[in-house]
Amino acid sequence: MDVVAALMAPVIARLARFEEAGDSEAIFGPEADGEAQKLFAAMFARDESGTPLVYMPAVLLLVKFHTARHNCRPDPQYIELGTASRLMSFAVSVNGELLTPQLQANLTKMYHKAKELDKETQSLLNSYRDENDLVLLDTAISKCTAAVNLSPVPGATQGLLLSRLSVAFWHRYQHRKEALDLDTAVRLRTQALAVTPPDDPHRTLRKSILADLYVARFDLAGDVEDLRAGIRAAREALEATPEGDGHVSLRSGRLARLLAREFTTTENLTTLEEAIVLGYQAVDNLTEEDEPDAGAYVSDLASWLVDRADHTGNAEDLDAAITLRRRVLDDATGDTRLLRLTLLGTALYTRYERTGRLDDLSEAVDVERLALAETPAGHPERRSRLTNLATSLRVRYEWLRRLPDLDEAITIGSEAVQLYAESHVLALTNLSTCFAWRFRHLFEPADLNRAISLTQRAVEHCPPDHPDRGMALATPRLRTQRPARTDRRGGGRRAVDHLEP
């Protein structure tokens, strides 16, 4: 304890200067802070087994030091008084005889003040949600910080206050997009969990929210360790949720989505397979409360099944995905419905590519036509839906040689090319191929000229290192006589087929 005693000496001297001479500078400033911090770090000596041997005089000295600083310069967030109260509470937990009636009264007073500040925080946060006023939010953060500082005993109350403060910093991050606010929200939520008893009913919810915060930080900075930390937190929350609990779908779905995101980073198929298992678990455990989000759970599962089908070639996964895609159309509205129609059309087209089944191709055309019809002019996704439908119509023409399909593909494809602010290689090459086919059907020189012009534009916008250059260079070989019907399958969206096999 000699080292601790030596570190106590300058702190004692500073307090003496303050008490005897009224020198407030003696207990403030970098040197005073440093000496107090060194004493705090050293006062928990350990025995040979590593067990802390608390040196109580040092604890009580720091209580006196921080109390003096608060009394000299009170601050609205109670930083000094909060530090003193935490140290005093620790001292009492070690030696109950230190709990005098006066100290008990002081600790009780601080507890009630913390409750009062928490009430003000809740009122400010409610007002902020109604008015979206950042001044209210900043004030709520200040009040809640003070409440946390005045809550010295780890446990349910402190966990609640830390959680509330984490929420406030999260709201401010959403406004200002400052990384420090998000880091603070993560740190506070972690601290809240550290002081939340294992049997506290709020513990699982706090773990779930921590998972969301980690993922938000992953989205901001791209550190895969944050994504993995989010997965761990989401997994722990799900494991703590009993079977039959109303939150099974929510927590299964959360973990599944995070695993699916990790799959996009690592392409580890085991991760995707776990996401699919959890996705089915989320869908199978939907409750009435989950109904507004049911379509999202089903749609996510369908996407993961498509991903696995892409990696394994498993036809059953693609079939299941199409069944799920059909299932979520009826209840969807607005952009959500348009997106689901588009995804269904893509899945049907993919199955056509793999099986050559024309009924899938025709249904893809019908679904894509419906998606386009419901997409208003000026919508940012209209051009991509035009391109999808034009491609499907062109491919169906290649099979059935129905000129109306080709004419419609040209009309739709021309609008798609016009809507792209910059030349789009797929839209250009698909339209070029359509004109080339019509030239071979009708022998109109204007169609041939358009096909050549569009191909030249596509090549011009593809420098040698452009990933789509190969597609742009796949210019159809044209002949001036009618060809025999080709018996071929494919005509995919990612490459333009030669007209002559």
Disulfide bonds with the S-S distance in Angstrom:
none
